[in-house]
C-alpha cells in the first residue's frame, strides 16, 4: 500500500541454521505430545544456550501448538540479548508453564557480570512478577541460585529468608489498574459519592 510504512519486528538473533534447528526441536516435541497426554504430564522447554530469547521459544511453542508443551521461562538468560521482561512475558503469555527467577548484573552488551539477590540486579524481577500477575499466571516460580557453579556466592541458607520476603512482597503488591484512558473513567466524580447516570 502506498504511503503506509510497515514496522519490522525486532527478531532475536538466531545462530546460523537457527530456524531449521527450531523446526527440528518442534517436530521432536510434537512426537512426544501423545506420550505427555497419556501420562498427564507437561513437557517444559527452557530458554538458554543458542536460544536465550523469547522469539525462539515462542516459535517452538507455536509450532507445537499443544498445551502439553509449554515453556520454562528464565529472564536472566534473555538478558544476554538485552531482552526485557516487558517484551518476553507478553510475547509468551499463557505458553509459560514455569518461571525460573534469577537476578544478576549485566553490562550494556548483555554480558553477565555478577549474580545478585532478587531486586538487586537489572533483570527486573519485580516487573516480571507484576507482568505474570497481569497474565493471571498460576504456575510455579522457582528461585534459582547458582551457588554450585559460583562458589563465591553466599549459601542458600543465608539468602533464602530475604529472597522469600522480597518475592512475597512482589506477589502481594497491589496490581496497578491498566487503562487506555488518560484518567480513570470509573473514578467517582465527587469524593465519597458515586456519579449517577444523570450526572454523566
N, C-alpha and C positions, 0 to 999 in steps of 0.2 A: 504494500500500500504506500503510495507516495506521501511524503511529508510526515510519516509516522516512524519514530525511532523505536527500535526494539532493544530491550536490555538483554545482555548475555549474562546468564548467571555465572558467578564465580565458582568454578569447579575445583575441588580439592585435587592437588597434583597426584596423579596415579603413576606408578612406575611403568616402564615400557612393558607393553602387553598386559597392563593392569585390568582393562575391561574384559579381556579374554579370560584372565585368571578369576575375576569376579564371577563371570558366567559359569566357569567350571565349578567354583565353590557352590553357586546357587543350584546347579544341576545335581551335585552330590547331596545337598541338603534336601532337595525335592525327593530324591530317592529314599531319604530317611524319614520323611513325613509319615508314611503309613506305620512304620515301627513306633514312632513317637506317639501317634494316636492310639495304637494298640495298647501301649504300656502307660498311657495317660501321663506323659512327661512333656516338658517343653525343652527344646534344644536352644541353647543360648550361644550367640556368636559375639565375641568381644572385639571391639576395635583395637588396633595396635599393629605393630610391625610395619609392613609395607602399606597398610590401610588404616591409618590412625584417625581419619576424618569421618564425619557423618555421611558424606556423599556415598562413599564406598559401601558403608553399612546399609544405607537406605537402598542402594542398588540391589544388594543381596536380598534384603527383606522384601522388597517389591517384586523381585523376580521369583522368589519362592511363593509369596502370596498366601501363606497359611499361618494361622495363629499358633501352631505347634512349633514354629521357628520365630524367635524374637531376638532382640539384641541385648547384650550386656554392655551398657554404655559407661565408658571411662573418659571423662572430660580431660583428665590430665594427659592422656595420650593425644587427644585432639589439639591440645595447646601446642604440640610440636609443630602444628600447621598454623598456629595463632588463631585457631577457630574458637570463638567464644560460645558459651552456652546459649546465648540468645539466638544463635544460628543452629547449633546442633540439636538442642532439645525440641524446639518446634518442628524441625525437619523430620526427626524420627518419631515424635509424638507417641501414639499408642503402640508403636512397634517396640518400645523399650520394655524389656521384661525384668531387668535387674540393673542396678546402678552401683558402680564402684566409685566411691568418693575418696579422693586423694588430693592434697593440696601441695603446691610446690611454687618455687620462684623460677620464672622463665625470663630469658633476656629477650630483646626485640626481634631476634632471629628465630625464636622458638626453641632455643637450647635450654634444657633443664639445668639450673644452677644448683638448687638445693631443695630437698623436701621440707615442707613446713606443716605445722598443725593446721587443721581446717580453719579458714578465716584469716590466716597469717600470710598466705601466698597470693598469687594472682590468678588462680584457677576459678575464682568466683563461686565458691561452694554455696554460700547463702543464696546467690542468684539461681544456682542450679535447683536448689530445693524449692525456691519460690516458683520457678517455671514448672517443675514437676507437680507441685500442688495445683497449679493452674490447669494442668492436663488431667487432674484427678487421678494421678498415678497412685496405685495402691500396692505396688510391689515392694520388694526389699531394697534397702540402701545398705551397702556393705562398706565399712570404713577400711581402707587399705593403707597399711603402714609397712613400708619395705625394709624393716629392721634387718631381715635376713640378708639382704643384699647391700645394705648401707649400715655397717656396724657402728658408725658414729652417732646414729640416731638414738634417742633415749628409748628405753624399753617400753613395751605396751602397757605394763602395769603403771608406769609413770604418766603416760599420756591419755589413757582411756577415760579417766574421770573427767578431765577438761574437755575432751572430744565429745563425750556423751552430753555434757552440759551445753556446749555450743550447738550440737545438732538438735537437741531438744528445743532450744530457743528458736532455732530456724524453723523447725516443724510447727511449733506453737505460735509463731509470729502471725499476726493478723494479715491476711492477704489484702493487698490493695485492690479496690474495685476498678477494673479497667473499663474505659468508656471511650467512644469516638467523639464525644461532645466536649466542648471547652469547659463546661461546668456540669455538675451532676444534675441531670434533669429531674431526678427523683428526690432531690433535697427539698425539705419543707421550705416554703417561701417566707414564712414568719417563724421566729423562734417559738418552740413549744406548741405549734399549731400546724396541722397539715392542710395544704390547699384543697379546696373543693373544686368540682368541675366548673362552677360558675366563675371562679377566680382566674381560670386559665385563659 
